Amino acid sequence: MVDRARSHGGARSPGPSATALALSFSVALAAACGGSSDGGTGGGGAGASGGAGASGGAGAQGGSHAGGAGGTASGGAGPTGGWHLTVYFTADELLFGGAATAVTGCVVTTCDAPGDPTNDLGSYPQGFVDTVQAEGTGAIATGPYAGQYLNWSGSVPGSGYWLDTAPRNAEGTALVPYVSAAAHPTVPFGASFALVDCGVDSATSAPMDGAACADLRAGQWEVRDRFEADVDVRRLDLYIGLQTELDMDLDPHFVDQVDAVTTLP
């Protein structure tokens, strides 16, 4: 089991990230909730997958996404190695049980509705709430907000939960499974790339599950997200969609790989 710590509100420790929230939402939250948002520290939750998957924590794939600024460029001209590869996901409330905990925050993304940022956003299993904070976003399945998303921003000031109609990236658009990827600010927004080789496990040096690697390699990846904390420039976090297991270490797609090869320069 890989010890990954992802944090959209802090730094992940060796591993991937939490779902990044949109830069525009981070700015709005900061402004509405009494502060300003730094373009490099926008959204996403902070998580730590690794030992905490089953208890509601999300893998620590190290680092966290956030709203950052970037350009629009396409991928590089030839395969390059040495990439650190991690993944992030949207938490699924249906997978969690246990006592519910009340969540407060903003009922609109601009955080300017009456009562924001202390409105009642519903009550959910503690493990789900923790994983949303770890991954940055979660799909609500019960209660008055079923069908919506509980998102989390780790930016300071402006951190907190809010309701949304989709999981968000650092540009303010919806995250797309096997398309959206987070990268260091040196890799411009809009840069498309292919995963050529999945590399090896960062802890054991074992190769990745073949079928899961093939799924990642088949992705139409594009940089649409940022890490919230400082990470290595050769670090990529790939969005794989809705959570599949309570303990995501049981999902072969949930990895922390090194020495991966991509078509980014």
N, C-alpha and C positions, 0 to 999 in steps of 0.2 A: 504494500500500500504506500503510495507516494504521499509525502507530507507537503501539500501545497497550500499556500495561504493566499487567497485573493482578497483584495480589499478595494472596494470602490470608494471607501471612505478613508482608506489608509493604504499602506503598502502591502502587497501580498508578499508572502515569503515564499521561497522557491516554488513557483507554480503558476496557474493562470489567473483570471480576473473575474470580476463580477460584471454583470451586464452594465454597459455604460449608459448613462442617460444622456439625453440630448443636450448639446451645448446651449441651445436656446432655452431649454427648460431649466438648466442650471442657472443661467443668467436671470431668468424670471423668478426662480425660487429665491435666489440670493437678493434680488432687488425687492421682492415683495416681502421677504422675511427679514429684511433689515441688513443687507450686506451686498457685497459685489462678488461676482464669480470670476475667478481666474480662468482664462481660456484653457489652461493646461490641467485644471483640476475640477472638471465638471461632474459627471454623474457616475453612476454605477454604485454598486454596493461593495462591501468588503467581505470577503469570505475566506474560508479556509477549508478546502476540501481535504482530503487526507483522512484524518481520523474522525472527522465530524460529519461525514455524509449521512449516516443513519440517524444521527441525533439532530439533524436539521442544519448542520453546517455545510457549506459548499466547499468543494475542493480548493485547495490552495494552489492555484496555479500561479501564483505570485503576481502581484501587480493589480492595478485596477483601472478601469476605463474611466475616462472623463471627457467632458466637453473640451475639445481642443480646437485650435484653428489649423487649417492646412490648405494646401492647394489642390489641384486636380491633375494628376499625372497618371500615366499608365505604368504597368510593371516594367521591370528591367529587361535587359537584352540577353539573358542567358542564365542558366541555373547557377546558383551560388549556395554554398553550404554554410554550416555553423549557426543555423537558426534555432532558437529556443521556441518550441511549439507547445501551446497550451490551449484549452478550450473553455468556454463558458456557456451557460444555459439559462432558460427561464424556469423558475421554480413552479411546481405544479401542486396546488393546495390539496388535490385529491389523494396525493401520496402520503399525507401527514395525518396523524391522529393526536390524541392527547388533549389536555386542557387548553382552552382558548385564551388568548390574551388580547386586550383591546389595543387598537392602533389609532393614533391620531396623526393628523397632517393636513394636507391640502386636498380639497375635493376637485379642484381644477388645476391644470398644469401651470397656469400663471400665478397661482397661489394668492389670488386676490378676491376670492369669494368671501362672503360674510363668515367670520369664524376662523378662516385660514390664518395661521397654519396649525390650529389646534382643533380642527373639526374631527368628529368621530368617523373613522374610515372603516369601521367594522371590527369584529373579533375573529381571530384565526389561530390555528395551532401554533404554539411557540416555535416549533421547528420550522414551519413555513415562514414565519416572520423573520427568523434568524437567517434563513437561506435567501430570502429576498434581499436582506441587507448585505449578504455575502455576494450574491450574483447580480444585484441591481434591479431585478424585476421578477414578478411572479404572477401566475394566472390564478385569478380568484374563481372558485367553483361553487361557493356557498354564500348565503346571506343576500342582503339587498344589492350588493355590487357584483354578484355572480356574472361572469362573462367579461368583466373588466380586468385591468391589471393594477396590481399594487407595485409601484415603482419606488426606488430609493435613490436619493442623492447623497453622496458622502462629502460634497464640497463644504467648506467652512469659510465664511458663513453660508447659510442657505441649505444646510443638510436637513434631511427628513424624508418622510414618506409622502406620496401623493397618488391619486387615482388617475388612470389613463386608459386610453382605448387600445394601446399597443405597447410592447416593449420598445424602448427607444435607444437610438445610437447617439453619438456625439454631434451629429448634424441635425438632429431633431426628427429624423424619419424613422420608420419602423425597422427593427432588426429583422434580417432575413436569414433563416437557417442555411448554412452551407454557402453563404454569400458574404455576410458581414464579418469583418475581421478588424481587430484592434491592433494598432502598431504605434511605434515611437513617432513623435512629431517630425522626425527627419524623413519619414516615409509619407508623402503627401496624400491627402484625402483623394479618393478616386483611383488610386493606383491599383490596377488589377494584377493578379498573379496566380500562378499554378503551384500546387504542392507536388514536387517531383519525387521526393523521398521523405518518409515520415521520421527518419532518424531512429534513435533508441531511447529507452526509458532513462530518465535523468538519474534515477536511484540505482537501478539494477543493470543498466546497459542492455536489457533484453529488447528484442525487436517488438514492434507494436503488432497487435492482432491483425492478421492479413485482411480480413473482410472490413474491419473498422478503418484501417489505413486506406483501403480502396475507396471507402465512402468519403474520407477527407480529401483524397486526391481527386475525386470526381467533382468536388466543389468548385463553383465559379467565384472564387474569392476576390473581394474588393475591399480596400481599406476604407471603412466607414465609421471607425470608432477610435478612441484614444484610451490610453492608460491614465488612471488618475494619479498614480504615484510614479516616481522615477523608475524606469526599468532599462535594461540593456537595449541598445539600439537594434540588436538583432533578435528581437522578441516579438512573437505574433500570438494573438489570442483569437481563436476561431469560434464563432457562434454556431452551436449545434441544435438550437431550438428548445423545445419543451423537455423538461426533466423526465427521464425514463425510469429511474430507480430511486427509492428513498435513499439508499447509500449509493451515490454515483460512482464509487469505486468499482461497482459491479458492472458498470457500462463500459465496454472496451473502447468507446470513443472518448471517454473522459481520461485524458492522458496529460503527461508532462514529459515531453520529448526534447532531447538535445540532438545536435548534429543533423537537423532536418535540412532538406534542400528545397529551395523555391526558385521561382524565376525573378524574384526581386533582386536588385543589384546589391 
